[in-house]
Amino acid sequence: MRRLIVIALAGLAAAGTARAEPVRHDVAVNYSDLDLSKEDGAQSMLARIARAAEEACSNGSYRRDPDWPHQAQMLKDIRNCQEQAVADAVHALDAPLVSRDYARAQGNDRGRFARR
């Protein structure tokens, strides 16, 4: 069975402004090879979601121009985008172990994301 989740991520695109403009990016994460009812499968899925968020939210312009005057804000916006994208993807996936492991990584051992 082919299992795939398409994560809609609000990525960032900078046009030389102090604030990045949100741009929608869909990133597909295949997990047909994972058993999300097992700990190692859940951990692998979290890693894949995080990589997808990095891909969708990153904007290469700050890497090419480290002296760009708005670099600090861009990096903050990218990090916020990644954090929100991961949270949204975990919620959309609705896999109990993935939600539990994500909640633990966020310092919330009660697993609030699993019951959301």
BAPAVO-550459 format. One record per residue (C-alpha): residue number from 0; x, y, z; residue in one letter. Coordinates in Angstrom, 3 decimals, always signed. Example, Ala and Ser with C-alpha at 12.3 -4.5 7.8 and 13.67 -1.06 7.14 Angstrom:
% BAPAVO-550459
<nr->0	x->+12.300	y->-4.500	z->+7.800	rest->a>
<nr->1	x->+13.670	y->-1.060	z->+7.140	rest->s>
END
This chain:
% BAPAVO-550459
<nr->0	x->+0.000	y->+0.000	z->+0.000	rest->m>
<nr->1	x->+1.368	y->+3.391	z->-0.937	rest->r>
<nr->2	x->+1.227	y->+5.865	z->+1.911	rest->r>
<nr->3	x->+1.930	y->+9.493	z->+1.258	rest->l>
<nr->4	x->+1.141	y->+12.677	z->+3.098	rest->i>
<nr->5	x->+1.249	y->+15.997	z->+1.313	rest->v>
<nr->6	x->+2.218	y->+18.630	z->+3.771	rest->i>
<nr->7	x->+1.033	y->+22.102	z->+2.888	rest->a>
<nr->8	x->+3.678	y->+24.422	z->+4.198	rest->l>
<nr->9	x->+3.680	y->+28.170	z->+4.191	rest->a>
<nr->10	x->+7.190	y->+28.750	z->+2.919	rest->g>
<nr->11	x->+8.993	y->+32.046	z->+2.697	rest->l>
<nr->12	x->+10.093	y->+34.107	z->-0.244	rest->a>
<nr->13	x->+12.089	y->+37.273	z->+0.225	rest->a>
<nr->14	x->+11.917	y->+40.098	z->-2.227	rest->a>
<nr->15	x->+14.513	y->+42.323	z->-0.602	rest->g>
<nr->16	x->+12.181	y->+43.303	z->+2.205	rest->t>
<nr->17	x->+12.602	y->+43.186	z->+5.953	rest->a>
<nr->18	x->+9.876	y->+40.552	z->+6.249	rest->r>
<nr->19	x->+9.565	y->+37.490	z->+4.084	rest->a>
<nr->20	x->+6.340	y->+36.962	z->+2.208	rest->e>
<nr->21	x->+4.528	y->+33.662	z->+2.779	rest->p>
<nr->22	x->+4.336	y->+31.358	z->-0.209	rest->v>
<nr->23	x->+2.502	y->+28.025	z->-0.229	rest->r>
<nr->24	x->+4.674	y->+24.973	z->-0.878	rest->h>
<nr->25	x->+3.375	y->+21.429	z->-0.915	rest->d>
<nr->26	x->+5.936	y->+18.809	z->-0.004	rest->v>
<nr->27	x->+5.059	y->+15.138	z->-0.284	rest->a>
<nr->28	x->+6.444	y->+12.821	z->+2.373	rest->v>
<nr->29	x->+6.328	y->+9.140	z->+1.501	rest->n>
<nr->30	x->+6.107	y->+6.769	z->+4.423	rest->y>
<nr->31	x->+5.076	y->+3.546	z->+2.734	rest->s>
<nr->32	x->+8.250	y->+1.921	z->+4.047	rest->d>
<nr->33	x->+7.549	y->+2.918	z->+7.664	rest->l>
<nr->34	x->+5.478	y->+1.264	z->+10.353	rest->d>
<nr->35	x->+4.173	y->+4.222	z->+12.333	rest->l>
<nr->36	x->+3.003	y->+1.926	z->+15.117	rest->s>
<nr->37	x->+6.661	y->+1.227	z->+15.939	rest->k>
<nr->38	x->+9.020	y->+3.643	z->+17.682	rest->e>
<nr->39	x->+11.667	y->+3.616	z->+14.952	rest->d>
<nr->40	x->+9.021	y->+4.264	z->+12.289	rest->g>
<nr->41	x->+7.610	y->+7.194	z->+14.238	rest->a>
<nr->42	x->+11.076	y->+8.694	z->+14.722	rest->q>
<nr->43	x->+11.875	y->+8.288	z->+11.021	rest->s>
<nr->44	x->+8.606	y->+9.975	z->+10.104	rest->m>
<nr->45	x->+9.347	y->+12.939	z->+12.376	rest->l>
<nr->46	x->+12.745	y->+13.298	z->+10.717	rest->a>
<nr->47	x->+11.157	y->+13.223	z->+7.253	rest->r>
<nr->48	x->+8.588	y->+15.823	z->+8.265	rest->i>
<nr->49	x->+11.359	y->+18.054	z->+9.636	rest->a>
<nr->50	x->+13.333	y->+17.749	z->+6.381	rest->r>
<nr->51	x->+10.223	y->+18.582	z->+4.362	rest->a>
<nr->52	x->+9.641	y->+21.656	z->+6.529	rest->a>
<nr->53	x->+13.235	y->+22.757	z->+5.999	rest->e>
<nr->54	x->+12.837	y->+22.339	z->+2.256	rest->e>
<nr->55	x->+9.581	y->+24.260	z->+2.086	rest->a>
<nr->56	x->+10.446	y->+27.030	z->+4.511	rest->c>
<nr->57	x->+14.041	y->+27.762	z->+3.633	rest->s>
<nr->58	x->+14.964	y->+30.586	z->+1.356	rest->n>
<nr->59	x->+18.409	y->+30.261	z->-0.172	rest->g>
<nr->60	x->+18.971	y->+34.018	z->-0.535	rest->s>
<nr->61	x->+20.230	y->+34.470	z->+3.027	rest->y>
<nr->62	x->+22.857	y->+31.802	z->+2.415	rest->r>
<nr->63	x->+24.124	y->+33.572	z->-0.687	rest->r>
<nr->64	x->+24.338	y->+36.971	z->+0.990	rest->d>
<nr->65	x->+25.303	y->+36.745	z->+4.668	rest->p>
<nr->66	x->+25.526	y->+40.554	z->+4.837	rest->d>
<nr->67	x->+21.903	y->+41.004	z->+3.825	rest->w>
<nr->68	x->+20.589	y->+43.587	z->+6.322	rest->p>
<nr->69	x->+17.497	y->+41.547	z->+7.209	rest->h>
<nr->70	x->+19.198	y->+38.212	z->+7.750	rest->q>
<nr->71	x->+18.281	y->+37.925	z->+11.445	rest->a>
<nr->72	x->+14.582	y->+38.469	z->+10.756	rest->q>
<nr->73	x->+14.668	y->+36.069	z->+7.811	rest->m>
<nr->74	x->+16.233	y->+33.354	z->+9.937	rest->l>
<nr->75	x->+13.605	y->+33.912	z->+12.640	rest->k>
<nr->76	x->+10.805	y->+33.737	z->+10.078	rest->d>
<nr->77	x->+12.245	y->+30.551	z->+8.597	rest->i>
<nr->78	x->+12.470	y->+28.911	z->+12.016	rest->r>
<nr->79	x->+8.900	y->+29.915	z->+12.872	rest->n>
<nr->80	x->+7.718	y->+28.565	z->+9.527	rest->c>
<nr->81	x->+9.491	y->+25.250	z->+10.114	rest->q>
<nr->82	x->+8.084	y->+24.864	z->+13.615	rest->e>
<nr->83	x->+4.529	y->+25.573	z->+12.462	rest->q>
<nr->84	x->+4.873	y->+23.305	z->+9.434	rest->a>
<nr->85	x->+6.038	y->+20.381	z->+11.574	rest->v>
<nr->86	x->+3.238	y->+20.920	z->+14.096	rest->a>
<nr->87	x->+0.622	y->+21.084	z->+11.323	rest->d>
<nr->88	x->+1.999	y->+17.983	z->+9.597	rest->a>
<nr->89	x->+2.045	y->+15.947	z->+12.803	rest->v>
<nr->90	x->-1.541	y->+16.955	z->+13.474	rest->h>
<nr->91	x->-2.625	y->+16.113	z->+9.907	rest->a>
<nr->92	x->-0.897	y->+12.737	z->+10.010	rest->l>
<nr->93	x->-2.765	y->+11.764	z->+13.173	rest->d>
<nr->94	x->-0.420	y->+8.896	z->+14.085	rest->a>
<nr->95	x->-0.371	y->+8.349	z->+17.872	rest->p>
<nr->96	x->+3.344	y->+7.503	z->+18.266	rest->l>
<nr->97	x->+4.428	y->+10.312	z->+15.966	rest->v>
<nr->98	x->+2.234	y->+12.739	z->+17.915	rest->s>
<nr->99	x->+3.544	y->+11.462	z->+21.238	rest->r>
<nr->100	x->+7.182	y->+11.705	z->+20.160	rest->d>
<nr->101	x->+6.613	y->+15.180	z->+18.755	rest->y>
<nr->102	x->+4.967	y->+16.307	z->+21.995	rest->a>
<nr->103	x->+7.894	y->+14.926	z->+23.990	rest->r>
<nr->104	x->+10.357	y->+16.733	z->+21.755	rest->a>
<nr->105	x->+8.419	y->+19.927	z->+22.447	rest->q>
<nr->106	x->+8.627	y->+19.326	z->+26.205	rest->g>
<nr->107	x->+5.039	y->+18.195	z->+26.564	rest->n>
<nr->108	x->+4.983	y->+14.614	z->+27.787	rest->d>
<nr->109	x->+1.200	y->+14.597	z->+28.137	rest->r>
<nr->110	x->+0.856	y->+14.068	z->+24.380	rest->g>
<nr->111	x->-1.593	y->+16.890	z->+23.680	rest->r>
<nr->112	x->-0.954	y->+16.587	z->+19.949	rest->f>
<nr->113	x->-2.058	y->+12.954	z->+19.972	rest->a>
<nr->114	x->-5.524	y->+13.897	z->+21.193	rest->r>
<nr->115	x->-6.020	y->+17.055	z->+19.204	rest->r>
END
